[in-house]
Amino acid sequence: MAETPNTKHTIKNCTLYWAHLENPSPKSNKHQVNCCNLSKDDEKALKTLGLADKVHDGKESGHAEYGMYVVAKAPNPVPVVDAKRNTINNTRSIGNGTIANVNINAYSYPDHGNGAGVACGLQAIQIIDLIEYTPGGGFEEEKGYEAPQEQTAFD
């Protein structure tokens, strides 16, 4: 396979799903995010960078809401900023459906027994429209069963 130089691209206004930005994903042990609903221009650019096998069709994977998508990964946390380029420290608040610009780089990796190829590296994220993740499934508080709360040594 021909050597591909590191090549950068900004995916504009994609929809984020399953953002693992503060802690690595348990599946890959990397910081990653699904960059979904790619525009035709972004889809073409990613394929030109050698990422054709990394661009997936959500319909084929049972997630039609993803449209065409790519999973960008990084070994370490990446910068996350708002639309005005202010740092966002609480990346746990980034929920599915958030709209963002995502800087990626395509880079070659050698054959480690599974074949050589080109990977989609995650570089940085700019949040344009935040859909805030809310733990607890988004339910309102109700009367009824209340689970015992764990106590810390400081309680």
C-alpha positions as CSV (number, residue, x, y, z in Angstrom):
1,M,0.0,0.0,0.0
2,A,1.3,3.5,-0.9
3,E,2.3,5.7,2.0
4,T,-0.3,8.3,2.8
5,P,0.9,11.5,4.4
6,N,-1.0,12.9,7.4
7,T,-3.8,14.9,5.9
8,K,-6.2,17.2,7.8
9,H,-9.8,18.0,7.1
10,T,-12.6,19.8,8.9
11,I,-16.0,18.0,8.8
12,K,-18.5,20.8,9.0
13,N,-21.9,20.7,10.8
14,C,-22.0,17.0,11.4
15,T,-24.2,15.4,14.1
16,L,-22.3,13.8,17.0
17,Y,-23.3,10.5,18.5
18,W,-21.6,8.5,21.3
19,A,-19.0,11.1,22.3
20,H,-16.3,9.6,24.5
21,L,-14.2,12.7,25.0
22,E,-13.4,12.8,28.7
23,N,-12.8,9.1,29.1
24,P,-11.9,6.5,26.5
25,S,-14.6,4.4,24.9
26,P,-14.8,1.0,26.6
27,K,-14.9,-0.6,23.1
28,S,-11.8,0.9,21.6
29,N,-10.0,2.3,24.7
30,K,-9.7,5.6,22.7
31,H,-11.3,9.0,22.9
32,Q,-13.8,8.9,20.0
33,V,-17.0,10.2,18.5
34,N,-19.3,9.2,15.6
35,C,-19.4,12.1,13.1
36,C,-22.7,11.6,11.4
37,N,-24.9,13.0,8.7
38,L,-21.8,13.9,6.6
39,S,-22.4,16.3,3.7
40,K,-21.7,15.0,0.2
41,D,-18.6,17.3,0.1
42,D,-17.3,15.9,3.4
43,E,-18.0,12.3,2.3
44,K,-16.1,12.9,-0.9
45,A,-13.2,14.6,0.9
46,L,-12.8,11.8,3.4
47,K,-12.8,9.2,0.6
48,T,-10.2,11.2,-1.3
49,L,-8.0,11.1,1.9
50,G,-8.0,7.3,1.8
51,L,-10.8,6.9,4.4
52,A,-13.3,5.2,2.0
53,D,-13.4,2.1,4.1
54,K,-14.0,4.2,7.3
55,V,-17.1,6.0,5.9
56,H,-20.2,4.0,6.8
57,D,-23.8,4.1,5.8
58,G,-26.0,4.2,9.0
59,K,-28.8,2.3,7.3
60,E,-26.5,-0.7,6.8
61,S,-25.5,-0.7,10.4
62,G,-29.0,-0.3,11.8
63,H,-28.7,3.4,12.6
64,A,-30.5,5.2,9.8
65,E,-30.3,8.4,11.9
66,Y,-26.5,8.5,11.4
67,G,-26.7,8.9,7.6
68,M,-23.2,8.6,6.2
69,Y,-20.7,8.7,9.1
70,V,-17.1,8.2,10.2
71,V,-15.8,7.3,13.7
72,A,-12.8,9.6,14.6
73,K,-10.5,8.4,17.4
74,A,-7.6,9.8,19.4
75,P,-5.4,8.1,22.1
76,N,-5.7,11.2,24.3
77,P,-8.3,13.9,25.0
78,V,-8.7,16.5,22.3
79,P,-9.5,20.2,22.5
80,V,-13.3,21.0,22.6
81,V,-14.5,24.5,22.1
82,D,-17.8,26.4,21.6
83,A,-18.8,28.4,18.6
84,K,-16.8,31.4,19.8
85,R,-13.7,29.1,20.4
86,N,-14.0,29.1,24.2
87,T,-12.8,25.9,25.8
88,I,-15.4,23.5,27.0
89,N,-14.2,21.6,30.0
90,N,-17.3,19.5,30.8
91,T,-17.3,17.3,27.7
92,R,-19.6,14.8,29.5
93,S,-22.5,17.2,28.7
94,I,-22.2,16.6,24.9
95,G,-25.2,14.5,24.0
96,N,-26.3,12.6,20.9
97,G,-27.6,15.0,18.3
98,T,-25.1,17.8,19.0
99,I,-24.0,19.7,15.9
100,A,-20.3,20.3,15.6
101,N,-17.3,20.9,13.3
102,V,-14.7,18.2,13.7
103,N,-11.0,18.4,12.8
104,I,-9.7,15.1,11.7
105,N,-6.5,13.8,10.2
106,A,-6.1,10.8,7.9
107,Y,-2.9,8.9,8.6
108,S,-1.3,5.7,7.5
109,Y,-0.7,2.9,9.9
110,P,1.6,-0.1,9.3
111,D,0.6,-3.8,9.2
112,H,0.5,-5.1,12.8
113,G,-0.9,-8.4,11.7
114,N,-4.3,-7.1,10.7
115,G,-3.1,-5.3,7.5
116,A,-2.0,-1.7,6.9
117,G,-4.4,1.1,6.2
118,V,-5.5,4.6,6.8
119,A,-7.1,5.7,10.1
120,C,-9.3,8.7,11.0
121,G,-7.6,10.6,13.8
122,L,-9.6,13.0,16.0
123,Q,-7.9,16.4,16.4
124,A,-10.4,18.9,17.8
125,I,-14.2,19.6,18.1
126,Q,-16.1,22.9,17.8
127,I,-19.6,22.7,19.3
128,I,-22.1,24.7,17.2
129,D,-25.4,23.5,18.7
130,L,-25.2,21.6,22.0
131,I,-27.8,18.9,22.8
132,E,-27.0,18.4,26.5
133,Y,-26.7,14.9,27.8
134,T,-28.9,14.4,30.9
135,P,-28.2,11.4,33.1
136,G,-31.2,9.6,34.4
137,G,-32.9,9.2,31.1
138,G,-34.5,12.7,31.1
139,F,-37.2,11.6,33.5
140,E,-38.9,14.1,35.9
141,E,-38.7,13.3,39.6
142,E,-41.6,11.3,40.9
143,K,-43.0,10.0,44.2
144,G,-42.1,6.4,44.8
145,Y,-39.1,4.1,45.3
146,E,-35.8,5.8,46.1
147,A,-32.6,3.8,45.9
148,P,-30.2,4.1,48.9
149,Q,-27.5,6.7,48.1
150,E,-23.9,5.8,48.6
151,Q,-22.2,7.8,51.3
152,T,-18.7,9.1,51.2
153,A,-16.3,9.5,54.1
154,F,-17.2,13.3,54.1
155,D,-20.9,12.9,54.6
